[in-house]
């Protein structure tokens, strides 16, 4: 009897131990270390897939990796506090960390002032001949100008002189930066750079501003992926160096960028690694980087289209949880915009891509996503229109074939136009916090933001219309995408009756312009990139040399200056939906 009982207990214990492994490890039949996320899931690039089945009432809970890291950091902090008075170097290290925290949390003008003061100290004629550890790789080395790295001004070279932060060992100061005599920790500097990059491109916002946590979540899992870690380090150094005009830091980030691209290419060619969330996160990270640096005219759209193909390759079921879900849902407007530029039917219009990513309830569908459910059908109509026009131009369609294709296009465009109108009535006019309000554009506000002026199409006179104010940023972005989608759809609306004509097209483009001030002045960080595509579509809807394009040109330059986004300063011609985009904007083309 006792032997039977022992066997049952042993069997029960074995089953209990097995149930304490995560679901992925049990399926793969590999050893699980019972940490969340476990080592095996992290190694294979799927930390968000690490899920434990815990029976009701069971005491076992997997050890949270985040909690463990937090405990270790607390322990390190405690140990550092015990020895902080043991030597001057430890006091300087503490002040250095305070300086890092200031850089991370202070406003841009405060940070710029701190950097300027440090540079002033570093330009002393009595410099320490030994370079700091994090700068040693620059000593005596010749680097190309950052513009040359970006493919411009290739004939010019520049010797980058490292800036040193040196003081006499006997000097003391109570300021956060005054006693810095050396940059002791490269990893600490990189953490500062990465946090600044994340704060800019993934600010912490509430649901009414729209979700913006994808890049922040990607930064949290970079420790599990060498390629993602290297990508963050490279782009964050370039971003930080450019924002504070420190070319040494910028060029150092650029020097690592080709290695990141090679590693990404290798990952994309591997059938297993191409589906890893870290690979997708790396592509998205490089998208953000290209909006800052614009290394080539087609570089941004190449990354966006590449990410779109990668998302399709992974399938909708792989975008239900974790950072993968955030990348698909938060950045869905980018994926839809990319399908517009391709002018081909998109997989995003398939029903499973409209439902499966939200089926686990990770995030709810909001007003923007219900609009995008309609917008994803537009590329199919663009393709139909292009095929019809090609057949007409080549004279390969019979009158009957032409009539059938034309009627099919007209019926589809008319039906979708009606659904857009119905969506606006139900979702915008009945928005819980109220629809957009029209307010006068005050001339005294011109110092803060350009005043939009347009033409009265009946008289031809230049007027200053009202501007839109919104209850929140989410509705602002949604309405700009609504105007954009309607504009693009109207470009293939050739119906003999009820078509969206030039007057309505003009009003749709003006709607985008009248919404820009509210969004650009209120959106945190670089969330303004979410309106890059609508701005480009509005540009192409207006005639050359008019007040409308002059306004948009001023907005483009304003955003480029305030946010260091080279994409906006370029005129964003790579985002054009047309086959033959107008040339890059110049002062002459906008009448400036």
Beta strands, then each sheet from edge to edge (+ up, - down):
strand 1: 35-36
strand 2: 63-64
strand 3: 143-144
strand 4: 157-158
strand 5: 437-439
strand 6: 454-455
strand 7: 462-463
strand 8: 467-469
sheet 1: 1+ 2+
sheet 2: 3+ 4-
sheet 3: 5+ 8-
sheet 4: 6+ 7-
end
